[in-house]
Amino acid sequence: MVGVSAKQLRYEGLRPGDSVEYYSFAFVAGDPRDHRLTTVISGDATNLKYPIQVATEEPIPTEMMVKRITDRHGNDVNGAKWHKLRTFTFFNGIIAVLTEREQKVLGCVQLFMTSSSIVSPSVSRLTQETRPNELLLPTP
């Protein structure tokens, strides 16, 4: 089967805020656990090895196959195909999005706050009066 040249691919730009789909290199090919759907956090066209950062915090090299799912406004991208990352046009920028790790930590803090209100009203009052990062005690 003959491959497709880069000139035959339709133009696709990749901006911060776009949603992409890819398969992680961390698993064996065909393993369903390696499928990822994430948001592009930042783009840097000058970085030749890893031009984008995604919310999964996984390094995405230019050789990885990526499919654009939605644009930064949430509109579906019709007719999107799997491309190597290097074939996209990158737009520099950064957006404020929680990474998956930050979302999990925030979920744990919220779970702690709701469970502590059931257990002890004094702890509940403490957590309501302070921000989550102020709950840590200073080191002696």
Phi, psi and omega per residue, in radians:
M1 nan 2.299 -3.100
V2 -1.430 2.366 3.121
G3 -1.318 2.973 3.135
V4 -1.793 2.351 3.107
S5 -1.394 2.836 -3.119
A6 -1.117 -0.505 3.133
K7 -1.204 -0.436 -3.125
Q8 -1.456 -0.262 3.120
L9 -1.325 2.534 3.102
R10 -1.326 2.650 -3.113
Y11 -1.150 2.263 3.033
E12 -2.423 2.165 3.051
G13 -1.688 2.611 3.134
L14 -2.118 2.011 -3.082
R15 -2.010 2.727 2.994
P16 -1.033 2.320 -3.090
G17 1.849 -0.318 3.084
D18 -1.240 2.583 3.054
S19 -1.722 2.358 -3.139
V20 -2.239 2.799 3.123
E21 -2.174 2.420 3.113
Y22 -2.742 2.965 3.064
Y23 -1.965 2.199 -3.078
S24 -1.202 2.586 3.056
F25 -1.406 -0.071 -3.051
A26 -1.309 -0.280 -3.093
F27 -2.081 2.932 3.077
V28 -1.248 2.515 -3.131
A29 -0.995 2.350 -3.137
G30 1.665 -0.200 3.120
D31 -1.303 2.178 -3.097
P32 -1.140 -0.284 -3.138
R33 -1.278 -0.244 -3.072
D34 -1.541 -0.035 3.135
H35 -1.344 2.271 -3.117
R36 -2.237 2.499 3.014
L37 -2.256 2.062 -2.986
T38 -2.572 3.058 -3.140
T39 -1.912 2.436 3.060
V40 -1.322 2.131 -3.126
I41 -1.542 -0.767 -3.132
S42 -2.571 2.730 3.093
G43 -2.279 2.458 3.128
D44 -2.459 1.748 -3.074
A45 -1.148 -0.327 -3.129
T46 -1.446 -0.299 3.117
N47 -1.452 1.851 -3.025
L48 -1.348 -0.413 -3.096
K49 -1.587 -0.828 -3.121
Y50 -2.263 1.434 -3.022
P51 -1.311 -0.257 3.122
I52 -2.261 2.709 2.969
Q53 -2.067 2.414 -3.081
V54 -2.076 2.902 -3.072
A55 -1.171 -0.341 3.091
T56 -1.363 -0.142 -3.126
E57 1.070 0.422 3.107
E58 -1.665 2.378 3.113
P59 -1.194 2.282 -3.133
I60 -1.961 1.757 3.131
P61 -1.304 2.868 -3.089
T62 -1.186 -0.289 3.133
E63 -1.454 -0.164 -3.064
M64 -1.332 2.482 3.083
M65 -1.424 2.274 -3.061
V66 -2.344 2.540 3.065
K67 -2.199 2.227 3.127
R68 -1.403 2.220 -3.067
I69 -1.757 -0.971 3.115
T70 -2.304 2.704 3.080
D71 -1.472 -3.091 -3.049
R72 -1.203 -0.252 3.107
H73 -1.646 -0.021 3.131
G74 1.590 0.080 3.122
N75 -1.390 2.385 3.111
D76 -1.141 2.482 3.097
V77 -1.673 1.870 -3.127
N78 -1.406 2.428 3.091
G79 1.330 0.267 3.125
A80 -1.210 2.444 -3.140
K81 -2.109 2.884 3.079
W82 -1.300 2.206 3.111
H83 -2.273 2.718 2.920
K84 -1.225 2.534 -3.062
L85 -1.013 -0.581 -3.097
R86 -1.150 -0.291 -3.131
T87 -1.451 -0.191 3.108
F88 -1.376 2.710 2.959
T89 -1.647 2.206 -3.048
F90 -1.719 2.448 3.076
F91 -1.971 2.241 -3.130
N92 -1.209 2.567 3.095
G93 2.692 3.046 3.134
I94 -2.617 2.539 3.075
I95 -2.190 2.757 3.134
A96 -1.616 1.720 3.121
V97 -2.305 2.446 3.063
L98 -1.240 2.350 3.039
T99 -1.305 2.937 -3.139
E100 -1.076 -0.643 3.123
R101 -1.135 -0.753 3.124
E102 -1.136 -0.625 3.096
Q103 -1.129 -0.690 3.121
K104 -1.170 -0.721 3.111
V105 -1.122 -0.755 3.115
L106 -1.080 -0.702 3.085
G107 -1.090 -0.709 3.104
C108 -1.135 -0.722 3.126
V109 -1.121 -0.752 3.124
Q110 -1.138 -0.673 3.085
L111 -1.105 -0.729 3.097
F112 -1.080 -0.759 -3.105
M113 -1.133 -0.718 -3.135
T114 -1.267 -0.677 -3.140
S115 -1.258 -0.556 3.136
S116 -1.246 -0.488 3.100
S117 -1.216 -0.482 3.093
I118 -1.325 -0.703 -3.054
V119 -1.335 -0.885 -3.035
S120 -2.501 2.083 3.117
P121 -1.084 -0.538 -3.130
S122 -1.195 -0.664 3.082
V123 -1.184 -0.660 3.110
S124 -1.064 -0.753 3.122
R125 -1.100 -0.702 3.132
L126 -1.090 -0.763 -3.101
T127 -1.267 -0.477 3.114
Q128 -1.337 -0.477 -3.100
E129 -1.522 -0.261 -3.104
T130 -2.158 2.720 3.048
R131 -1.381 2.766 -3.067
P132 -0.999 -0.639 -3.115
N133 -1.335 -0.167 3.087
E134 -1.589 -0.052 3.134
L135 -1.289 -0.330 -3.135
L136 -1.298 2.402 3.120
L137 -1.371 2.520 3.104
P138 -1.146 2.578 3.126
T139 -1.294 2.453 -3.107
P140 -1.246 nan nan
